[in-house]
Amino acid sequence: MAREKFQTLTEQMYYILLCLREEHCGADIAEIVRTWTEGKVLIGPGTMYGLLDDFQKEGLIKLTKTEGRRRSYVITEKGKSMLDAVYQRLLRLTMDFDRLRPKEV
């Protein structure tokens, strides 16, 4: 069985979609993610624009405007559903960790 594209998201993918709950261009997304994560997650231009293109092809985001070379995007309903599913998965993983980790003596 073929693995579904974007079944699991990298940190960069997750933060791009999270950021696009509001309209932004790629350069703004990179700066916002850097700020949110205190520099722990950095997204280079090649990664950013490759992911934005892939997300758009998959219908997870849509282009909202173009001003010269600057393109802005926003998340779609399909993208919001994916982001929510990832969030729910992370919550389940965290709850399992809390439930199953050895208790300190």
C-alpha positions as CSV (number, residue, x, y, z in Angstrom):
1,M,0.0,0.0,0.0
2,A,1.4,3.4,-0.9
3,R,2.1,5.8,1.9
4,E,-0.2,8.8,1.9
5,K,1.7,12.0,1.2
6,F,2.0,14.2,4.2
7,Q,0.8,11.5,6.6
8,T,3.3,12.7,9.1
9,L,4.7,16.3,9.0
10,T,8.1,17.5,9.7
11,E,8.4,20.5,12.1
12,Q,8.9,22.8,9.1
13,M,5.7,21.5,7.5
14,Y,3.7,21.7,10.7
15,Y,4.8,25.3,11.4
16,I,4.1,26.5,7.9
17,L,0.6,25.2,8.0
18,L,0.1,26.6,11.5
19,C,1.3,30.0,10.4
20,L,-1.0,30.0,7.4
21,R,-4.1,30.2,9.5
22,E,-3.5,33.8,8.6
23,E,-2.4,35.1,5.2
24,H,1.4,35.3,4.8
25,C,4.2,35.2,2.2
26,G,7.1,32.8,2.4
27,A,9.6,35.3,3.8
28,D,7.1,36.3,6.6
29,I,6.5,32.6,7.4
30,A,10.2,31.9,7.9
31,E,10.5,34.9,10.3
32,I,7.3,34.0,12.2
33,V,8.4,30.4,12.7
34,R,11.9,31.5,13.8
35,T,10.3,33.8,16.3
36,W,7.7,31.3,17.6
37,T,10.3,28.6,18.1
38,E,13.0,30.9,19.4
39,G,15.3,29.9,16.5
40,K,14.9,26.2,17.0
41,V,13.1,25.7,13.7
42,L,14.5,27.4,10.7
43,I,13.1,27.2,7.2
44,G,15.4,28.0,4.3
45,P,14.1,29.4,1.0
46,G,14.5,26.1,-0.9
47,T,12.6,24.2,1.7
48,M,10.0,26.9,2.1
49,Y,9.1,27.4,-1.5
50,G,9.2,23.6,-2.3
51,L,6.8,22.9,0.6
52,L,4.5,25.8,-0.4
53,D,4.3,24.5,-3.9
54,D,3.6,20.9,-2.7
55,F,1.0,22.1,-0.2
56,Q,-0.7,24.1,-2.9
57,K,-0.7,21.1,-5.3
58,E,-2.3,19.0,-2.5
59,G,-5.0,21.6,-1.9
60,L,-3.7,22.3,1.7
61,I,-3.1,26.0,1.0
62,K,-4.2,28.5,-1.6
63,L,-2.5,31.4,-3.2
64,T,-4.3,34.6,-2.2
65,K,-2.3,37.3,-3.9
66,T,0.8,38.1,-6.0
67,E,2.8,41.3,-5.8
68,G,5.8,41.1,-8.0
69,R,7.7,38.0,-6.8
70,R,6.0,38.1,-3.4
71,R,3.2,35.5,-3.2
72,S,0.9,35.1,-0.2
73,Y,-1.0,32.0,0.9
74,V,-3.6,30.9,3.4
75,I,-4.6,27.5,4.7
76,T,-7.6,25.8,3.2
77,E,-10.3,23.7,5.0
78,K,-8.4,20.5,3.9
79,G,-5.2,22.0,5.3
80,K,-7.0,22.9,8.6
81,S,-8.3,19.3,8.8
82,M,-4.8,17.9,8.3
83,L,-3.4,20.3,10.9
84,D,-6.0,19.3,13.4
85,A,-5.4,15.6,12.8
86,V,-1.7,16.1,13.4
87,Y,-2.4,18.0,16.6
88,Q,-4.7,15.2,17.8
89,R,-2.0,12.6,17.0
90,L,0.5,14.6,19.0
91,L,-1.9,14.8,21.9
92,R,-2.4,11.0,21.9
93,L,1.4,10.4,21.8
94,T,1.9,12.8,24.7
95,M,-0.9,11.2,26.7
96,D,0.6,7.7,26.0
97,F,4.0,8.9,27.2
98,D,2.6,10.3,30.4
99,R,0.6,7.1,31.0
100,L,3.3,4.6,30.1
101,R,6.6,6.2,31.3
102,P,8.1,4.7,34.4
103,K,7.2,6.6,37.6
104,E,10.1,8.1,39.5
105,V,10.6,6.4,42.9
